[in-house]
């Protein structure tokens, strides 16, 4: 048995439906085995009583939940329970990890924003599929690995950050222009060329790696991201470069931080009245809440942003430089058609930009072993995804994204171990 499974996790399952409870218990037991201590309760009131007295590593909470055992289930019963626990942390012991589970799509959609804000996991339950089982099992195993590593000090981050780009020029060249004393090397067992830098820090130098994906697109980015995570065990993994903005939501040159990222082409193609149709099924991945707060600091640093624009001596737009944090869609093809943009807006009406890699990086980070890297994507808007191709600002957009990365690392992240 792997050493990680010698750890012990305490699990609270809050579920009133017997068959679903059996399913959940079987998944947790299969993932954790004898390393788990599982307590099951059937209503919100009982869960509150348990959390007054007991700390748990993982709470699995049905969203469609009764307040009391004799009450009827309420569609937001589980969500109200969790909100109460967060707000009354002087009374309750907040679980280290929370997974929401519901068979109702309406409850799933209603709970997504709250779960995203708290960096909790929300899973759509379907007894006929294995997807929910796989996600819950992975989450359980990750908690086990985390606890084992904390106890044994075996698994640790071995570098500060890995930076990926899709293009050598202008993206990687803009990153390597950051004055971090880069060195280039080519591992014998890898086709990629890597760049390594050491950033001075009071607690010791912070190591950063950079590389360009062999192929553009989600698959290429995911492959390189996972490879770099496994090789260098970074605290952060980032995608930097240029993107196509959505006209009216941003200006050329603006810095877009992807939160969330999703694959806009994910879904089902079918025939409706003998005509092709598409039912989207976006799986959105968000950056961690504390990390988003640091990007918000960057967004408000108007003096820095003005300096970034001013220092660039090439062709640049007239508009002031801004940082925008919001939805960025990833796809397998370059878009230049307004009809595709409307399809993306239908999946997330707040969408800011469209590109080809970020979702792959976010997925690699989410699926990686402990200690997991925190993923983020910073891209500058070079043109718009509506058929009006404009290459004048590619260098400027690459410059703004790279300088945002530099500022984030040097002034915000280096000395903040809490993120």
C-alpha positions as CSV (number, residue, x, y, z in Angstrom):
1,X,0.0,0.0,0.0
2,X,1.4,3.5,-0.9
3,X,2.7,5.5,2.0
4,X,0.1,8.2,1.4
5,X,-2.7,5.8,2.5
6,X,-1.2,5.6,6.0
7,X,-2.7,9.0,6.6
8,X,-6.2,9.2,8.2
9,X,-9.0,11.4,7.1
10,X,-12.3,12.2,8.8
11,X,-15.3,12.5,6.5
12,X,-18.8,13.8,7.2
13,X,-21.5,12.9,4.7
14,X,-24.7,14.8,4.8
15,X,-27.2,13.0,2.7
16,X,-30.9,12.0,3.2
17,X,-31.4,9.7,0.3
18,X,-30.4,6.1,1.2
19,X,-29.3,4.9,-2.3
20,X,-27.2,8.0,-3.0
21,X,-25.7,7.7,0.5
22,X,-24.6,4.1,-0.2
23,X,-23.0,5.3,-3.5
24,X,-21.1,8.1,-1.8
25,X,-19.9,5.9,1.1
26,X,-18.7,3.2,-1.3
27,X,-16.7,5.7,-3.3
28,X,-15.0,7.2,-0.3
29,X,-14.2,3.8,1.2
30,X,-12.8,2.6,-2.1
31,X,-10.6,5.7,-2.4
32,X,-9.4,5.8,1.3
33,X,-10.0,2.3,2.6
34,X,-9.2,1.9,6.3
35,X,-7.6,5.4,6.3
36,X,-11.1,7.0,6.5
37,X,-13.4,7.6,9.4
38,X,-16.8,8.3,7.9
39,X,-19.8,9.7,9.8
40,X,-23.2,10.0,8.0
41,X,-26.0,12.3,9.0
42,X,-29.3,12.9,7.2
43,X,-30.3,16.5,7.8
44,X,-28.7,20.0,8.2
45,X,-29.5,20.2,11.9
46,X,-27.5,17.0,12.7
47,X,-24.6,18.2,10.6
48,X,-24.5,21.4,12.6
49,X,-24.4,19.5,15.9
50,X,-21.6,17.3,14.6
51,X,-19.5,20.3,13.4
52,X,-19.9,22.0,16.8
53,X,-17.9,19.2,18.4
54,X,-15.8,17.6,15.6
55,X,-13.4,18.9,13.0
56,X,-13.5,17.0,9.6
57,X,-11.1,16.9,6.7
58,X,-13.9,16.5,4.1
59,X,-17.6,17.3,4.2
60,X,-19.7,15.9,1.4
61,X,-23.0,17.7,1.4
62,X,-26.2,17.1,-0.6
63,X,-27.6,20.5,-1.8
64,X,-31.2,19.2,-1.8
65,X,-31.4,18.6,2.0
66,X,-34.0,18.8,4.9
67,X,-33.4,21.0,7.9
68,X,-34.6,18.4,10.3
69,X,-35.0,14.6,9.9
70,X,-38.8,15.0,9.8
71,X,-38.8,17.9,7.4
72,X,-39.2,17.9,3.6
73,X,-35.9,18.4,1.6
74,X,-35.3,22.0,0.5
75,X,-33.6,22.8,-2.8
76,X,-31.1,25.1,-1.1
77,X,-30.9,23.3,2.2
78,X,-27.3,22.2,1.8
79,X,-26.1,25.5,0.6
80,X,-27.7,27.3,3.5
81,X,-26.0,24.9,5.9
82,X,-22.6,25.6,4.4
83,X,-23.2,29.4,4.4
84,X,-24.2,29.2,8.1
85,X,-21.1,27.3,9.0
86,X,-18.8,29.8,7.2
87,X,-20.5,32.8,8.8
88,X,-20.5,31.3,12.3
89,X,-17.0,30.0,12.5
90,X,-17.0,31.0,16.2
91,X,-19.4,28.1,16.8
92,X,-18.7,25.6,14.0
93,X,-15.5,23.9,13.0
94,X,-15.2,24.6,9.2
95,X,-14.3,21.5,7.2
96,X,-10.9,21.6,5.6
97,X,-12.5,20.6,2.2
98,X,-16.1,20.7,1.0
99,X,-17.7,18.8,-1.8
100,X,-21.3,19.6,-2.8
101,X,-23.3,16.8,-4.5
102,X,-26.6,17.1,-6.2
103,X,-28.6,15.3,-8.8
104,X,-30.6,18.4,-9.7
105,X,-29.1,20.7,-12.5
106,X,-31.1,23.6,-11.1
107,X,-29.5,23.3,-7.7
108,X,-26.1,22.7,-9.3
109,X,-26.3,26.0,-11.3
110,X,-27.7,27.9,-8.3
111,X,-24.8,26.8,-6.1
112,X,-21.9,27.2,-8.5
113,X,-21.0,30.8,-7.7
114,X,-21.0,30.2,-3.9
115,X,-18.8,27.1,-4.3
116,X,-16.4,28.9,-6.6
117,X,-16.0,31.8,-4.2
118,X,-15.0,29.4,-1.4
119,X,-12.8,27.2,-3.7
120,X,-15.1,24.2,-2.9
121,X,-15.9,21.4,-5.3
122,X,-19.4,21.0,-6.7
123,X,-20.3,17.7,-8.5
124,X,-23.4,16.8,-10.5
125,X,-24.5,13.3,-9.3
126,X,-25.8,10.8,-11.8
127,X,-26.1,7.2,-10.7
128,X,-25.9,6.0,-14.3
129,X,-22.4,7.5,-14.9
130,X,-19.0,7.2,-13.4
131,X,-17.9,10.8,-13.8
132,X,-19.1,11.9,-10.4
133,X,-17.5,8.9,-8.8
134,X,-14.1,9.6,-10.4
135,X,-14.1,13.2,-9.3
136,X,-15.1,12.4,-5.7
137,X,-12.5,9.6,-5.6
138,X,-9.8,11.9,-6.9
139,X,-10.7,14.5,-4.3
140,X,-10.5,12.0,-1.5
141,X,-7.2,10.7,-2.6
142,X,-5.8,14.2,-2.9
143,X,-6.7,14.9,0.7
144,X,-5.1,11.7,1.8
145,X,-1.9,12.6,-0.1
146,X,-1.9,16.1,1.4
147,X,-2.3,14.9,4.9
148,X,0.4,12.2,4.5
149,X,2.8,14.8,3.0
150,X,2.2,17.2,5.8
151,X,2.9,14.5,8.4
152,X,6.0,13.1,6.6
153,X,7.4,16.2,4.9
154,X,8.1,14.0,1.9
155,X,6.2,15.9,-0.8
156,X,7.0,19.6,-1.2
157,X,7.0,22.2,-3.9
158,X,10.5,22.2,-5.5
159,X,10.2,25.4,-7.5
160,X,8.3,28.6,-7.3
161,X,6.6,28.9,-10.8
162,X,6.5,27.4,-14.2
163,X,5.5,29.7,-17.1
164,X,4.1,28.3,-20.4
165,X,3.6,30.1,-23.7
166,X,2.1,28.9,-26.9
167,X,4.5,30.8,-29.2
168,X,8.2,31.5,-29.1
169,X,7.6,34.9,-30.5
170,X,6.3,37.3,-29.3
171,X,5.2,35.4,-26.1
172,X,8.2,33.5,-24.8
173,X,10.5,36.3,-25.9
174,X,8.5,38.7,-23.8
175,X,8.8,36.4,-20.8
176,X,12.6,36.0,-21.3
177,X,12.9,39.8,-21.4
178,X,12.0,39.9,-17.7
179,X,15.4,40.5,-16.0
180,X,15.6,37.3,-14.1
181,X,19.0,36.0,-15.4
182,X,17.5,33.2,-17.5
183,X,19.6,30.2,-18.5
184,X,18.6,27.8,-21.3
185,X,19.0,24.0,-21.2
186,X,17.7,21.0,-23.0
187,X,17.1,17.8,-21.0
188,X,18.3,14.6,-22.7
189,X,15.0,12.9,-22.1
190,X,12.7,15.7,-23.4
191,X,12.0,17.4,-26.7
192,X,11.4,20.7,-25.1
193,X,13.8,23.6,-24.5
194,X,13.5,25.0,-21.0
195,X,14.6,28.3,-19.4
196,X,15.5,28.6,-15.7
197,X,15.8,31.7,-13.5
198,X,16.5,32.4,-9.9
199,X,14.7,35.4,-8.4
200,X,16.5,36.8,-5.3
201,X,14.4,36.7,-2.1
202,X,15.0,37.2,1.6
203,X,14.1,33.6,2.3
204,X,16.3,32.3,-0.5
205,X,16.1,32.4,-4.3
206,X,12.9,31.4,-6.0
207,X,13.3,29.2,-9.1
208,X,11.2,29.8,-12.2
209,X,11.0,27.7,-15.3
210,X,9.6,28.7,-18.7
211,X,8.9,26.8,-21.9
212,X,6.9,26.9,-25.1
213,X,4.4,24.1,-26.0
214,X,5.5,21.9,-28.9
215,X,2.0,22.3,-30.4
216,X,-0.6,25.1,-29.9
217,X,-4.0,24.3,-28.4
218,X,-5.5,22.7,-25.3
219,X,-3.8,19.3,-25.7
220,X,-0.3,20.8,-26.2
221,X,-0.7,23.1,-23.3
222,X,-2.0,20.4,-21.0
223,X,0.8,18.0,-22.0
224,X,3.5,20.6,-21.3
225,X,1.8,21.8,-18.1
226,X,1.6,18.3,-16.6
227,X,5.2,17.5,-17.7
228,X,6.5,20.7,-15.9
229,X,4.4,20.0,-12.8
230,X,5.8,16.5,-12.5
231,X,9.4,17.6,-13.3
232,X,9.6,20.8,-11.2
233,X,6.7,20.6,-8.6
234,X,6.0,24.3,-8.9
235,X,3.9,26.3,-6.4
236,X,2.3,28.2,-9.4
237,X,1.9,27.3,-13.0
238,X,0.9,30.0,-15.4
239,X,0.0,30.6,-19.1
240,X,1.2,33.9,-20.4
241,X,0.8,35.4,-23.9
242,X,-1.7,36.9,-26.2
243,X,-5.4,36.4,-26.8
244,X,-8.3,37.5,-28.9
245,X,-10.7,39.8,-27.0
246,X,-14.4,40.1,-27.3
247,X,-15.2,43.5,-28.7
248,X,-17.0,45.7,-26.3
249,X,-15.7,43.9,-23.2
250,X,-12.0,44.9,-23.4
251,X,-9.6,47.0,-25.4
252,X,-6.5,45.9,-27.4
253,X,-3.6,45.5,-25.1
254,X,-5.7,45.0,-22.0
255,X,-4.5,42.2,-19.6
256,X,-7.0,39.4,-19.2
257,X,-6.8,37.1,-16.2
258,X,-8.8,33.9,-16.9
259,X,-11.3,33.3,-14.1
260,X,-12.9,30.9,-15.1
261,X,-11.5,29.0,-18.0
262,X,-13.5,26.4,-19.9
263,X,-13.5,24.4,-23.2
264,X,-16.3,26.1,-25.1
265,X,-16.5,23.2,-27.6
266,X,-17.3,20.6,-24.9
267,X,-20.8,19.2,-25.4
268,X,-23.0,17.1,-27.7
269,X,-23.6,17.5,-31.4
270,X,-27.1,16.3,-32.5
271,X,-29.8,16.8,-35.1
272,X,-32.8,18.9,-34.3
273,X,-35.5,18.8,-37.0
274,X,-32.8,17.4,-39.4
275,X,-30.5,20.4,-38.8
276,X,-27.2,20.2,-36.9
277,X,-27.4,21.5,-33.3
278,X,-25.0,21.7,-30.4
279,X,-25.8,21.3,-26.6
280,X,-22.9,22.9,-24.7
281,X,-21.6,21.3,-21.5
282,X,-19.0,23.7,-20.2
283,X,-16.9,22.6,-17.2
284,X,-15.5,25.9,-15.8
285,X,-12.3,25.9,-13.7
286,X,-11.6,28.9,-11.4
287,X,-8.4,30.2,-9.9
288,X,-8.1,30.1,-6.1
289,X,-9.9,32.8,-4.2
290,X,-6.8,34.2,-2.5
291,X,-5.0,34.3,-5.8
292,X,-7.8,36.2,-7.4
293,X,-7.5,38.7,-4.6
294,X,-3.9,39.3,-5.5
295,X,-4.9,39.9,-9.1
296,X,-7.4,42.4,-7.8
297,X,-4.5,44.3,-6.2
298,X,-2.7,44.3,-9.6
299,X,-5.9,45.6,-11.3
300,X,-6.0,48.6,-8.9
301,X,-2.3,49.5,-9.4
302,X,-2.9,52.2,-12.0
303,X,0.5,53.7,-11.6
304,X,2.2,50.5,-12.6
305,X,-0.1,49.9,-15.5
306,X,0.5,53.4,-16.8
307,X,4.3,52.8,-16.6
308,X,4.0,49.5,-18.5
309,X,2.2,51.2,-21.3
310,X,4.6,54.1,-21.4
311,X,7.8,52.0,-21.4
312,X,6.8,50.1,-24.5
313,X,8.3,51.9,-27.5
314,X,6.6,50.0,-30.3
315,X,3.1,50.3,-31.8
316,X,0.4,50.4,-29.1
317,X,-3.3,51.4,-28.9
318,X,-4.4,54.8,-27.6
319,X,-6.4,53.4,-24.7
320,X,-5.1,53.2,-21.1
321,X,-3.9,49.8,-20.0
322,X,-6.3,47.8,-17.8
323,X,-6.4,44.5,-16.0
324,X,-9.7,42.6,-16.3
325,X,-10.5,39.5,-14.4
326,X,-13.2,37.3,-15.9
327,X,-14.2,34.4,-18.1
328,X,-11.8,33.4,-20.9
329,X,-12.9,30.5,-23.2
330,X,-10.5,28.0,-24.6
331,X,-11.0,26.1,-27.9
332,X,-9.2,24.0,-30.4
333,X,-9.4,26.4,-33.3
334,X,-8.8,30.1,-33.9
335,X,-12.1,32.0,-34.1
336,X,-12.9,34.9,-36.4
337,X,-16.6,34.6,-36.7
338,X,-19.2,36.6,-34.7
339,X,-21.6,33.6,-34.6
340,X,-19.1,31.6,-32.6
341,X,-18.7,34.5,-30.2
342,X,-22.4,34.5,-29.6
343,X,-22.2,30.8,-28.8
344,X,-19.6,31.5,-26.2
345,X,-21.6,34.4,-24.8
346,X,-24.5,32.0,-24.4
347,X,-22.2,29.7,-22.2
348,X,-21.0,32.7,-20.1
349,X,-22.5,36.1,-20.8
350,X,-19.5,37.8,-19.1
351,X,-16.9,36.3,-21.4
352,X,-14.0,38.6,-22.0
353,X,-11.7,36.7,-24.4
354,X,-11.1,33.5,-26.4
355,X,-7.8,31.6,-26.8
356,X,-6.6,28.0,-27.2
357,X,-4.6,26.9,-24.2
358,X,-5.6,28.1,-20.7
359,X,-8.2,25.3,-20.0
360,X,-5.5,22.7,-20.6
361,X,-3.2,24.3,-18.0
362,X,-6.0,24.7,-15.5
363,X,-7.0,21.0,-16.0
364,X,-3.4,19.8,-15.6
365,X,-3.1,21.6,-12.3
366,X,-6.5,20.3,-11.0
367,X,-5.7,16.7,-11.9
368,X,-2.1,16.7,-10.6
369,X,-0.9,14.9,-7.5
370,X,-0.1,16.6,-4.2
371,X,1.5,19.1,-3.8
372,X,-0.7,20.7,-6.4
373,X,0.3,23.8,-8.4
374,X,-2.0,26.8,-8.4
375,X,-2.8,27.7,-12.0
376,X,-3.5,31.1,-13.5
377,X,-3.5,32.6,-17.0
378,X,-2.5,36.1,-18.0
379,X,-2.9,37.2,-21.6
380,X,-2.8,40.5,-23.4
381,X,-5.5,41.3,-26.0
382,X,-3.8,41.5,-29.4
383,X,-7.0,41.7,-31.5
384,X,-10.7,40.8,-31.5
385,X,-12.3,37.4,-32.3
386,X,-14.7,38.7,-34.9
387,X,-13.0,38.5,-38.2
388,X,-11.2,41.9,-38.0
389,X,-7.7,40.5,-38.0
390,X,-5.2,43.0,-36.6
391,X,-1.6,42.0,-35.9
392,X,-0.3,45.5,-35.0
393,X,-0.5,45.0,-31.3
394,X,0.8,41.4,-30.8
395,X,4.2,42.6,-29.4
396,X,2.5,45.1,-27.1
397,X,0.0,42.5,-25.8
398,X,2.8,40.0,-25.2
399,X,4.7,42.7,-23.3
400,X,1.8,43.7,-21.1
401,X,1.1,40.1,-20.1
402,X,4.8,39.4,-19.3
403,X,5.1,42.6,-17.2
404,X,2.0,41.7,-15.3
405,X,3.5,38.3,-14.5
406,X,6.7,40.0,-13.3
407,X,4.8,42.4,-11.1
408,X,2.6,39.7,-9.7
409,X,5.6,37.5,-8.8
410,X,8.0,40.2,-7.5
411,X,5.7,42.5,-5.6
412,X,2.8,40.3,-4.6
413,X,3.4,36.5,-4.5
414,X,7.0,36.0,-3.4
415,X,6.5,36.7,0.3
416,X,2.9,35.5,0.6
417,X,3.0,31.9,1.6
418,X,-0.8,31.9,2.5
419,X,-2.0,31.7,-1.1
